[in-house]
Amino acid sequence: MFAVKIDAAARQNSVTVEYAKTMEDAMLKARSLPSVILIDLNHNKLDVLELIKAYKADDDLKKVSLLGFISHVDGERKQAAVDAGCDSVVPRSAFSVNLPKILKRHSTAL
């Protein structure tokens, strides 16, 4: 569901979006140094907390902004993501509503 919204907002803002399904793929794709990496903190097939730590441990990748989105009721995981190094964490509802603005802001950072 969120991929459809992300794709639509990306098209609207002429932004290229890539998706990663494995930790290795996520690290490889991050090497292009995007202006932002969007992370579904409720992703059930990736250890997103380890992924955030890996990004922040890498001298080049730690410069990339990490924006996580999460269920508003999952305060514990939200705090864990911040503690791991996620730059910003927003509830899914706010992410969905503000996605076009988020992408526009980061597309001008290129």
C-alpha positions as CSV (number, residue, x, y, z in Angstrom):
1,M,0.0,0.0,0.0
2,F,2.7,2.5,0.9
3,A,4.8,1.6,-2.2
4,V,1.9,2.8,-4.4
5,K,1.7,6.1,-2.4
6,I,5.4,6.5,-2.5
7,D,5.5,5.8,-6.3
8,A,2.7,8.3,-7.0
9,A,4.4,11.1,-4.9
10,A,7.7,10.3,-6.6
11,R,6.2,10.7,-10.0
12,Q,4.5,13.9,-9.0
13,N,7.9,15.3,-7.9
14,S,10.0,13.8,-10.6
15,V,12.0,11.7,-8.0
16,T,13.4,8.3,-8.6
17,V,12.6,5.7,-5.9
18,E,14.3,2.4,-5.5
19,Y,13.2,-0.4,-3.1
20,A,15.4,-2.8,-1.3
21,K,14.3,-6.2,0.0
22,T,17.6,-7.4,1.6
23,M,20.2,-5.7,3.8
24,E,22.8,-6.2,1.1
25,D,20.6,-4.6,-1.5
26,A,19.8,-1.7,0.8
27,M,23.5,-1.1,1.5
28,L,24.4,-1.3,-2.2
29,K,21.6,1.0,-3.3
30,A,22.6,3.5,-0.6
31,R,26.0,3.8,-2.2
32,S,24.5,6.2,-4.8
33,L,24.1,8.6,-1.8
34,P,20.5,9.6,-2.2
35,S,19.3,12.7,-0.4
36,V,17.0,10.6,1.8
37,I,16.4,7.0,2.6
38,L,12.8,6.2,3.6
39,I,12.6,3.2,6.0
40,D,9.4,1.4,7.0
41,L,10.2,0.7,10.6
42,N,7.5,-2.0,10.7
43,H,9.1,-3.9,7.8
44,N,8.9,-7.6,8.8
45,K,11.6,-9.1,6.5
46,L,14.5,-6.8,7.3
47,D,16.1,-6.0,10.6
48,V,15.7,-2.3,10.1
49,L,17.4,-1.4,13.3
50,E,20.5,-3.2,12.2
51,L,20.2,-1.5,8.8
52,I,20.1,1.9,10.4
53,K,23.1,1.1,12.5
54,A,25.0,-0.1,9.4
55,Y,24.2,3.1,7.5
56,K,25.4,5.2,10.4
57,A,28.6,3.2,10.9
58,D,29.6,3.8,7.3
59,D,31.6,7.0,6.8
60,D,29.9,7.8,3.5
61,L,26.4,6.6,4.2
62,K,26.1,8.3,7.6
63,K,25.7,11.6,5.7
64,V,22.4,10.4,4.1
65,S,19.3,11.4,5.9
66,L,17.2,8.5,7.2
67,L,13.5,9.1,7.6
68,G,11.6,6.3,9.3
69,F,7.8,5.8,9.3
70,I,6.0,3.7,11.8
71,S,2.7,2.8,13.3
72,H,1.8,5.6,15.8
73,V,1.2,3.1,18.6
74,D,4.7,1.6,18.4
75,G,6.5,4.0,20.6
76,E,9.1,1.5,21.8
77,R,10.2,0.7,18.2
78,K,10.2,4.4,17.4
79,Q,12.6,5.1,20.3
80,A,14.8,2.1,19.2
81,A,15.1,3.6,15.7
82,V,16.1,7.0,17.0
83,D,18.6,5.3,19.4
84,A,20.0,3.3,16.4
85,G,20.6,6.6,14.5
86,C,17.4,7.2,12.4
87,D,17.4,11.0,11.8
88,S,13.6,11.4,11.9
89,V,10.7,9.1,12.7
90,V,7.1,10.0,11.8
91,P,3.8,8.2,12.2
92,R,2.5,6.5,9.1
93,S,-0.4,8.9,8.9
94,A,1.8,11.9,8.9
95,F,4.2,10.3,6.5
96,S,1.3,9.5,4.1
97,V,-0.1,13.0,4.3
98,N,3.3,14.8,4.0
99,L,5.0,12.5,1.5
100,P,4.8,14.9,-1.5
101,K,6.3,17.7,0.6
102,I,9.0,15.3,2.0
103,L,10.0,14.2,-1.5
104,K,9.9,17.7,-2.9
105,R,12.1,19.0,-0.1
106,H,14.6,16.2,-0.6
107,S,14.5,16.5,-4.4
108,T,15.7,20.1,-4.1
109,A,18.6,19.0,-2.0
110,L,20.2,17.1,-4.9
